Amino acid sequence: MAEKEIDWLARYQPYRRWAEIGFWAVVLSLQIAFNSVVAWMDVGRARGEVAFWQPLVWELSSNLAIGLLIPLVVLFERRFPLRWTTLPRNLGWQLAGSVAFSIAHVLLMVLLRHIAYALAGEQYRYGDWLAELRYEYLKDVRSYAMILVAVLTYRLFLLRLQGEARVLDAPEPAASDTPPAPPMPQPRPERFLVRKLRKEFLIAAADIEWLQAQGNYLGLHVNGHDYLLRSTLTEFLEQLDPARFARVHRSYAVNLDRIAEIEPTDGGDARLRMKDGTQVPCSRRYRDALGH
């Protein structure tokens, strides 16, 4: 597979987690800044009834609570994904998730405000909880939806950059007057069609170094590149040569020919150092497969 263009996605991967955290930090910081300015303008109209530092505490506590909840929203969406095929089944779960998000947001926000006010020698009063929860939910459901839109858009963008693979379709049988032959076992695929950045090319099954289950997709690691295949790890391994590929973890399988070193760890597990320099976890229950 010859691909001379710079693989920006591969360069991005080591910094991906920090970039994701930085994105939300910038978004929430801008929201704190803009909302605080608006609150200070309202404070000016209130003629000193509210201390200058209080609007900043309100916005900091609210957005910090949202920031702490974003990873949980991402995990919840992975458990109940929003796709066209899963929308009827999971939409109710997501609506319930928005309610839980709002309640958790309010509880964290109020706790942080109590702490901040106590440090300032003041006492924070939240008001009527039932009325305030209804009011906050009307705002939080929008925040929850915007977080989901941002996460799904980002995931789709990465998918387009990362590329998607599929098994080549079997050739159509030729028309004939003779009775059809009994069905034969499907041969194992030797190549896969990969689509990446509007380009299509083939990769050989023997070039796959390791595989990783990623939700509804399966990641194929090939010559330093990653491609996604819509399949489960169990289903896909049934199509590969068992003498060459073995499952080594609940979420990983490897090409046995590409293992450079097996490093045992405490507890009976191991780390597999592949010939390309990457590491793949190997759990104790699958280690016997490496000796076959």
ZALUM-30278 format. One record per residue (C-alpha): residue in three letters; x, y, z. Coordinates in Angstrom, 2 decimals, padded with zeros to 5 digits, always signed. Layout:
<sites>
['ALA' [X Y Z]],
...
</sites>
This chain:
<sites>
['MET' [+000.00 +000.00 +000.00]],
['ALA' [+001.73 +003.13 -001.22]],
['GLU' [+000.39 +006.34 +000.24]],
['LYS' [+002.91 +009.15 +000.03]],
['GLU' [+000.74 +011.97 +001.37]],
['ILE' [+001.32 +012.99 +004.98]],
['ASP' [-000.90 +011.08 +007.35]],
['TRP' [-002.10 +013.95 +009.48]],
['LEU' [-004.36 +011.67 +011.47]],
['ALA' [-001.41 +009.52 +012.56]],
['ARG' [+000.44 +012.65 +013.72]],
['TYR' [-002.65 +013.83 +015.55]],
['GLN' [-003.23 +010.62 +017.52]],
['PRO' [-000.53 +011.19 +020.22]],
['TYR' [-002.07 +014.60 +020.98]],
['ARG' [-005.70 +013.62 +020.47]],
['ARG' [-006.71 +013.42 +024.14]],
['TRP' [-005.10 +016.76 +024.97]],
['ALA' [-006.69 +018.36 +021.91]],
['GLU' [-010.12 +017.10 +022.96]],
['ILE' [-009.67 +018.39 +026.51]],
['GLY' [-008.35 +021.69 +025.15]],
['PHE' [-011.37 +022.09 +022.86]],
['TRP' [-013.84 +021.82 +025.73]],
['ALA' [-011.65 +024.00 +027.96]],
['VAL' [-011.70 +026.78 +025.34]],
['VAL' [-015.46 +026.45 +024.74]],
['LEU' [-016.29 +026.56 +028.45]],
['SER' [-013.83 +029.41 +029.09]],
['LEU' [-015.45 +031.52 +026.37]],
['GLN' [-018.86 +030.78 +027.82]],
['ILE' [-017.67 +031.81 +031.29]],
['ALA' [-016.26 +035.05 +029.91]],
['PHE' [-019.30 +036.07 +027.86]],
['ASN' [-021.87 +035.05 +030.46]],
['SER' [-019.93 +036.82 +033.22]],
['VAL' [-019.87 +040.06 +031.21]],
['VAL' [-023.64 +039.85 +030.71]],
['ALA' [-024.13 +039.12 +034.43]],
['TRP' [-021.93 +042.09 +035.41]],
['MET' [-024.03 +044.34 +033.19]],
['ASP' [-027.11 +043.10 +035.03]],
['VAL' [-025.32 +043.67 +038.35]],
['GLY' [-024.80 +047.28 +037.35]],
['ARG' [-028.53 +047.67 +036.89]],
['ALA' [-029.09 +046.05 +040.30]],
['ARG' [-027.25 +048.99 +041.93]],
['GLY' [-024.90 +047.02 +044.15]],
['GLU' [-027.34 +044.42 +045.39]],
['VAL' [-024.96 +041.72 +044.11]],
['ALA' [-021.22 +041.67 +044.83]],
['PHE' [-018.91 +041.92 +041.83]],
['TRP' [-017.33 +038.48 +042.41]],
['GLN' [-020.60 +036.58 +042.61]],
['PRO' [-021.46 +036.40 +038.87]],
['LEU' [-018.00 +034.99 +038.21]],
['VAL' [-018.58 +032.30 +040.85]],
['TRP' [-021.96 +031.47 +039.28]],
['GLU' [-020.49 +030.98 +035.83]],
['LEU' [-017.35 +029.20 +037.00]],
['SER' [-019.33 +026.72 +039.11]],
['SER' [-021.86 +026.03 +036.36]],
['ASN' [-019.34 +025.49 +033.57]],
['LEU' [-016.89 +023.56 +035.73]],
['ALA' [-019.72 +021.18 +036.62]],
['ILE' [-020.58 +020.77 +032.93]],
['GLY' [-016.92 +020.12 +032.11]],
['LEU' [-016.76 +017.35 +034.72]],
['LEU' [-019.89 +015.74 +033.26]],
['ILE' [-018.84 +015.79 +029.58]],
['PRO' [-016.81 +012.51 +029.80]],
['LEU' [-019.86 +010.81 +031.33]],
['VAL' [-022.05 +012.08 +028.48]],
['VAL' [-019.58 +010.64 +025.96]],
['LEU' [-019.56 +007.26 +027.73]],
['PHE' [-023.36 +007.27 +027.96]],
['GLU' [-023.68 +007.97 +024.23]],
['ARG' [-021.38 +005.04 +023.48]],
['ARG' [-023.61 +002.80 +025.59]],
['PHE' [-026.79 +004.11 +023.93]],
['PRO' [-025.55 +005.40 +020.55]],
['LEU' [-027.63 +007.75 +018.45]],
['ARG' [-027.69 +006.36 +014.90]],
['TRP' [-030.53 +006.19 +012.41]],
['THR' [-030.86 +002.49 +013.16]],
['THR' [-030.75 +002.90 +016.96]],
['LEU' [-032.68 +006.17 +017.29]],
['PRO' [-036.10 +004.63 +018.12]],
['ARG' [-034.52 +002.36 +020.74]],
['ASN' [-032.11 +004.81 +022.35]],
['LEU' [-033.85 +008.18 +022.12]],
['GLY' [-035.74 +007.52 +025.35]],
['TRP' [-032.49 +006.61 +027.10]],
['GLN' [-030.91 +009.85 +025.89]],
['LEU' [-033.86 +011.89 +027.17]],
['ALA' [-033.47 +010.16 +030.54]],
['GLY' [-029.75 +010.92 +030.33]],
['SER' [-030.51 +014.62 +029.84]],
['VAL' [-032.57 +014.61 +033.06]],
['ALA' [-029.76 +012.89 +034.98]],
['PHE' [-027.26 +015.34 +033.44]],
['SER' [-029.32 +018.32 +034.62]],
['ILE' [-029.71 +016.99 +038.17]],
['ALA' [-026.00 +016.19 +038.45]],
['HIS' [-025.13 +019.61 +037.00]],
['VAL' [-027.27 +021.42 +039.57]],
['LEU' [-025.95 +019.39 +042.50]],
['LEU' [-022.31 +019.94 +041.54]],
['MET' [-022.93 +023.60 +040.77]],
['VAL' [-024.62 +024.29 +044.09]],
['LEU' [-021.90 +022.41 +045.99]],
['LEU' [-019.17 +024.50 +044.35]],
['ARG' [-021.06 +027.71 +045.07]],
['HIS' [-021.49 +026.80 +048.73]],
['ILE' [-017.73 +026.22 +048.94]],
['ALA' [-016.89 +029.50 +047.17]],
['TYR' [-019.31 +031.55 +049.27]],
['ALA' [-018.04 +029.96 +052.49]],
['LEU' [-014.47 +030.93 +051.56]],
['ALA' [-015.70 +034.50 +051.03]],
['GLY' [-017.45 +034.51 +054.40]],
['GLU' [-020.89 +034.49 +052.81]],
['GLN' [-023.80 +032.05 +052.70]],
['TYR' [-025.21 +030.83 +049.39]],
['ARG' [-028.97 +030.35 +049.03]],
['TYR' [-030.19 +028.44 +046.00]],
['GLY' [-033.94 +029.00 +046.35]],
['ASP' [-036.89 +026.70 +045.70]],
['TRP' [-035.32 +023.46 +044.50]],
['LEU' [-038.30 +022.20 +042.50]],
['ALA' [-038.76 +025.47 +040.64]],
['GLU' [-035.03 +025.91 +040.09]],
['LEU' [-034.61 +022.35 +038.78]],
['ARG' [-037.33 +022.90 +036.19]],
['TYR' [-035.70 +026.17 +035.16]],
['GLU' [-032.22 +024.64 +034.96]],
['TYR' [-033.44 +021.65 +032.95]],
['LEU' [-034.72 +023.94 +030.18]],
['LYS' [-031.14 +025.23 +029.85]],
['ASP' [-029.37 +021.95 +030.51]],
['VAL' [-031.27 +019.97 +027.89]],
['ARG' [-029.92 +022.39 +025.28]],
['SER' [-026.40 +022.03 +026.66]],
['TYR' [-026.77 +018.23 +026.64]],
['ALA' [-027.95 +018.27 +023.01]],
['MET' [-025.10 +020.58 +021.94]],
['ILE' [-022.55 +018.31 +023.63]],
['LEU' [-023.97 +015.31 +021.74]],
['VAL' [-023.92 +017.22 +018.44]],
['ALA' [-020.29 +018.24 +018.99]],
['VAL' [-019.24 +014.69 +019.93]],
['LEU' [-021.06 +013.05 +017.00]],
['THR' [-019.76 +015.64 +014.50]],
['TYR' [-016.20 +015.18 +015.74]],
['ARG' [-016.53 +011.39 +015.58]],
['LEU' [-017.88 +011.56 +012.00]],
['PHE' [-015.03 +013.87 +011.01]],
['LEU' [-012.44 +011.45 +012.40]],
['LEU' [-014.18 +008.57 +010.67]],
['ARG' [-013.90 +010.33 +007.31]],
['LEU' [-010.19 +010.99 +007.91]],
['GLN' [-009.47 +007.57 +009.35]],
['GLY' [-011.02 +005.70 +006.47]],
['GLU' [-013.48 +002.84 +006.32]],
['ALA' [-012.86 -000.67 +005.06]],
['ARG' [-015.22 -003.34 +003.80]],
['VAL' [-014.92 -006.89 +002.57]],
['LEU' [-014.91 -007.11 -001.23]],
['ASP' [-018.20 -008.38 -002.61]],
['ALA' [-018.15 -011.88 -004.05]],
['PRO' [-018.53 -012.05 -007.87]],
['GLU' [-022.02 -012.64 -009.24]],
['PRO' [-022.57 -016.22 -010.48]],
['ALA' [-022.77 -016.59 -014.23]],
['ALA' [-026.18 -017.33 -015.75]],
['SER' [-026.63 -021.00 -016.59]],
['ASP' [-029.40 -023.50 -017.40]],
['THR' [-027.84 -026.15 -015.17]],
['PRO' [-029.17 -026.59 -011.65]],
['PRO' [-027.32 -024.51 -009.05]],
['ALA' [-024.54 -026.28 -007.22]],
['PRO' [-024.90 -026.78 -003.48]],
['PRO' [-023.65 -023.78 -001.48]],
['MET' [-019.94 -023.82 -000.82]],
['PRO' [-018.27 -022.41 +002.29]],
['GLN' [-017.40 -018.75 +001.86]],
['PRO' [-013.65 -018.35 +001.23]],
['ARG' [-011.70 -016.19 +003.62]],
['PRO' [-011.19 -012.69 +002.20]],
['GLU' [-007.65 -011.98 +001.10]],
['ARG' [-008.12 -008.26 +000.48]],
['PHE' [-010.28 -005.43 +001.71]],
['LEU' [-011.46 -002.31 -000.05]],
['VAL' [-010.51 +000.82 +001.89]],
['ARG' [-012.03 +004.23 +001.36]],
['LYS' [-010.13 +007.18 +002.78]],
['LEU' [-010.28 +010.86 +001.88]],
['ARG' [-012.30 +010.05 -001.27]],
['LYS' [-009.71 +007.50 -002.41]],
['GLU' [-010.13 +003.77 -002.67]],
['PHE' [-007.41 +001.13 -002.53]],
['LEU' [-006.89 -002.45 -001.45]],
['ILE' [-005.17 -003.84 +001.62]],
['ALA' [-004.16 -007.46 +002.03]],
['ALA' [-005.46 -009.44 +004.98]],
['ALA' [-001.90 -010.58 +005.69]],
['ASP' [-000.87 -006.93 +006.18]],
['ILE' [-003.21 -006.47 +009.14]],
['GLU' [-000.99 -006.20 +012.22]],
['TRP' [-003.65 -006.07 +014.93]],
['LEU' [-007.33 -005.39 +015.40]],
['GLN' [-009.28 -003.51 +018.05]],
['ALA' [-013.00 -003.49 +018.82]],
['GLN' [-014.31 +000.10 +018.79]],
['GLY' [-018.01 +000.15 +019.56]],
['ASN' [-019.96 -000.67 +016.41]],
['TYR' [-016.73 -000.77 +014.40]],
['LEU' [-013.55 -002.78 +014.26]],
['GLY' [-010.25 -000.97 +013.90]],
['LEU' [-007.73 -002.51 +011.50]],
['HIS' [-004.14 -001.44 +012.13]],
['VAL' [-002.24 -001.77 +008.85]],
['ASN' [+001.29 -000.50 +008.19]],
['GLY' [+000.94 +002.38 +010.63]],
['HIS' [-002.55 +003.34 +009.44]],
['ASP' [-005.93 +002.69 +011.04]],
['TYR' [-009.11 +001.81 +009.18]],
['LEU' [-012.58 +001.06 +010.50]],
['LEU' [-014.71 -001.89 +009.44]],
['ARG' [-018.35 -002.20 +010.45]],
['SER' [-018.15 -005.55 +012.20]],
['THR' [-017.60 -007.13 +015.58]],
['LEU' [-014.27 -008.65 +016.51]],
['THR' [-015.78 -012.13 +016.89]],
['GLU' [-017.50 -012.04 +013.50]],
['PHE' [-014.44 -010.75 +011.69]],
['LEU' [-012.04 -013.27 +013.21]],
['GLU' [-014.20 -016.04 +011.75]],
['GLN' [-013.18 -014.77 +008.31]],
['LEU' [-009.44 -014.71 +009.02]],
['ASP' [-006.94 -017.55 +009.05]],
['PRO' [-006.90 -018.93 +012.62]],
['ALA' [-003.32 -020.12 +012.10]],
['ARG' [-002.26 -016.49 +011.60]],
['PHE' [-004.68 -014.40 +013.68]],
['ALA' [-005.55 -014.95 +017.34]],
['ARG' [-007.60 -013.12 +019.91]],
['VAL' [-005.44 -011.94 +022.80]],
['HIS' [-007.87 -009.75 +024.70]],
['ARG' [-011.58 -009.04 +024.95]],
['SER' [-011.06 -006.10 +022.58]],
['TYR' [-007.89 -007.06 +020.67]],
['ALA' [-006.61 -009.64 +018.19]],
['VAL' [-003.20 -009.81 +016.53]],
['ASN' [-001.40 -011.18 +013.54]],
['LEU' [+000.89 -013.75 +015.17]],
['ASP' [+003.56 -013.18 +012.51]],
['ARG' [+003.81 -009.52 +013.57]],
['ILE' [+004.60 -010.11 +017.25]],
['ALA' [+008.15 -009.08 +018.11]],
['GLU' [+008.16 -009.66 +021.87]],
['ILE' [+005.91 -010.88 +024.68]],
['GLU' [+006.40 -009.04 +027.96]],
['PRO' [+004.71 -010.68 +030.99]],
['THR' [+003.11 -008.41 +033.58]],
['ASP' [+001.96 -008.88 +037.16]],
['GLY' [-001.15 -010.98 +037.51]],
['GLY' [-000.49 -013.26 +034.55]],
['ASP' [-001.31 -010.76 +031.79]],
['ALA' [+001.16 -009.65 +029.13]],
['ARG' [+002.01 -006.84 +026.74]],
['LEU' [+002.67 -007.71 +023.12]],
['ARG' [+005.25 -005.53 +021.43]],
['MET' [+004.54 -005.59 +017.72]],
['LYS' [+007.15 -005.26 +014.98]],
['ASP' [+005.87 -001.77 +014.15]],
['GLY' [+006.65 -000.64 +017.73]],
['THR' [+003.06 -000.53 +019.00]],
['GLN' [+001.91 -002.42 +022.10]],
['VAL' [-001.20 -004.57 +022.44]],
['PRO' [-002.56 -005.86 +025.77]],
['CYS' [-002.87 -009.62 +026.21]],
['SER' [-005.07 -010.93 +029.00]],
['ARG' [-004.28 -014.10 +030.90]],
['ARG' [-007.23 -016.09 +029.57]],
['TYR' [-006.02 -015.68 +025.96]],
['ARG' [-002.28 -016.25 +026.45]],
['ASP' [-002.55 -019.93 +025.53]],
['ALA' [-003.48 -018.88 +021.98]],
['LEU' [+000.03 -017.51 +021.50]],
['GLY' [+001.57 -020.93 +021.86]],
['HIS' [-000.52 -022.60 +019.17]],
</sites>
